[in-house]
């Protein structure tokens, strides 16, 4: 019989999408207040492989990622998603003269073998966590590169974020190697 054991820590990340890149800087302080120091900040990428958010966010859209320094227990993901939703709502209230949704904050976890994203929407491949939050494995890390799955979003499947994701993955893998049992 298997016995329960605690999960390995993971690295919390947040993907940000906005039509105004100045909003990325604006949300860094509340993200740091919620999740701790940012250790990796990605370049700004065009978010142009889908127009899913254009009606509520504008066009063109941009994406940037942040990774947080402190490893976390994976069970924080649902609370982290609720927190990023509250930050989004606060930004929307302060920018009421702009698009309906000025910024989209997609929180997730990176473990050595996978990227897990949180969602407020259920689907066949998602597992319910709590507080109305589901989780999905979006990418797997195998043979030293990221591999997409049937449901992986086109921008993640494109490989354009792989350098950032690998840096965050390598940071948590290194932290796990350096942990004393």
C-alpha positions in Angstrom: 0.0 0.0 0.0 1.3 3.4 -0.9 1.5 6.0 1.9 0.8 9.7 1.4 3.8 12.0 1.1 4.1 15.7 0.6 4.4 16.9 -3.0 7.6 18.5 -4.3 7.6 22.2 -4.4 7.0 24.0 -7.7 7.7 27.4 -9.1 4.8 29.9 -9.3 4.6 31.9 -12.6 2.2 34.4 -14.0 1.6 35.1 -17.7 0.2 38.6 -18.3 -1.7 39.7 -21.4 -2.6 43.3 -22.1 -3.0 45.8 -25.0 -0.9 48.3 -23.0 2.5 47.0 -21.9 2.6 49.6 -19.1 0.1 47.5 -17.3 2.7 44.8 -16.9 4.8 47.1 -14.7 1.7 48.3 -12.9 0.7 44.8 -11.6 4.3 43.8 -10.6 3.8 45.4 -7.1 0.6 43.6 -6.3 2.0 40.4 -7.7 5.1 40.8 -5.5 3.0 41.6 -2.5 1.0 38.4 -3.1 3.7 35.9 -4.1 7.1 37.3 -3.2 10.1 38.4 -5.1 10.2 38.2 -8.9 13.3 36.4 -10.0 12.7 36.1 -13.8 10.9 38.6 -16.0 10.5 37.5 -19.6 10.7 39.6 -22.7 7.5 41.0 -24.1 6.0 38.8 -26.8 3.3 39.6 -29.3 0.1 37.7 -28.4 -1.0 37.1 -32.0 -1.7 33.4 -32.5 -5.4 33.8 -31.4 -7.9 36.7 -31.3 -9.8 35.1 -28.5 -9.4 38.1 -26.1 -9.6 40.9 -28.7 -13.2 41.8 -28.1 -12.8 42.4 -24.4 -9.1 43.5 -24.3 -8.4 45.2 -27.5 -5.9 44.6 -30.3 -2.9 44.1 -30.7 -2.2 42.3 -27.5 1.1 41.6 -25.7 2.3 38.9 -23.3 5.0 38.9 -20.6 5.8 36.3 -17.9 7.1 36.6 -14.3 8.5 33.8 -12.2 8.5 34.1 -8.4 11.6 33.2 -6.4 10.2 31.2 -3.6 9.3 27.5 -4.3 5.6 26.8 -3.3 3.6 23.8 -2.4 1.4 23.0 -5.5 -1.8 23.2 -3.4 -1.5 27.0 -3.5 -2.7 27.2 -7.1 -6.4 27.7 -6.5 -5.8 30.5 -4.0 -3.2 32.1 -6.3 -5.8 32.1 -9.2 -8.3 33.8 -6.9 -5.7 36.4 -6.0 -4.7 37.1 -9.6 -8.4 37.5 -10.4 -8.7 40.1 -7.6 -5.7 42.0 -9.0 -7.3 41.9 -12.5 -10.6 43.3 -11.0 -8.7 46.1 -9.2 -6.9 47.1 -12.4 -10.2 47.1 -14.4 -11.7 49.4 -11.8 -8.8 51.8 -12.0 -8.8 51.8 -15.8 -12.6 51.9 -16.3 -12.1 54.2 -19.3 -10.2 51.4 -21.2 -11.1 48.0 -22.4 -13.5 45.8 -20.4 -10.6 43.7 -19.3 -7.3 45.7 -19.3 -5.1 42.8 -18.2 -5.4 39.0 -18.0 -3.3 37.3 -15.4 -2.7 33.6 -16.0 -1.1 32.0 -12.9 0.5 28.5 -13.1 3.1 26.2 -11.7 6.3 24.9 -13.2 7.6 21.6 -11.9 10.6 19.8 -13.4 8.3 17.7 -15.6 5.4 20.0 -16.5 3.7 23.4 -16.7 0.3 23.5 -15.0 -2.1 26.4 -15.6 -5.0 27.4 -13.5 -8.4 28.2 -15.1 -11.8 29.3 -14.0 -13.3 27.2 -16.8 -14.0 23.4 -16.6 -13.2 21.2 -19.6 -12.6 17.5 -20.2 -8.9 17.6 -19.5 -9.1 19.8 -16.4 -9.2 18.8 -12.8 -11.1 20.7 -10.2 -9.0 22.1 -7.3 -11.3 24.4 -5.2 -12.9 27.9 -5.1 -14.1 27.5 -8.7 -10.6 26.8 -10.0 -9.5 24.0 -12.3 -6.0 23.0 -13.3 -4.5 21.5 -16.5 -1.2 20.2 -17.5 -0.5 22.5 -20.5 3.1 21.4 -21.4 5.3 18.5 -20.4 9.1 18.6 -20.2 10.6 15.5 -21.8 14.0 14.9 -23.5 15.2 18.3 -22.6 12.4 20.3 -24.3 8.8 21.3 -23.9 6.1 19.2 -25.6 2.6 20.3 -26.2 -0.6 18.2 -25.7 -3.8 18.0 -27.7 -5.3 20.9 -25.7 -2.2 23.1 -25.4 -3.0 26.8 -26.3 -1.4 27.7 -29.6 0.9 30.3 -28.1 2.4 27.8 -25.6 2.6 25.1 -28.4 4.5 27.5 -30.6 7.6 27.3 -28.6 8.1 31.1 -28.3 7.9 31.0 -24.5 10.2 28.0 -24.1 13.3 30.0 -23.1 11.5 31.6 -20.2 9.8 28.4 -19.2 13.1 26.5 -19.2 14.8 29.2 -17.1 11.9 28.9 -14.5 12.0 25.1 -14.8 15.8 25.0 -14.3 15.5 27.2 -11.2 13.0 24.9 -9.5 15.0 21.8 -10.5 18.1 23.3 -9.1 16.3 24.3 -5.8 15.0 20.8 -5.5 18.5 19.3 -6.0 19.9 21.6 -3.4 17.3 20.7 -0.8 18.5 18.7 2.1 16.3 15.7 2.9 
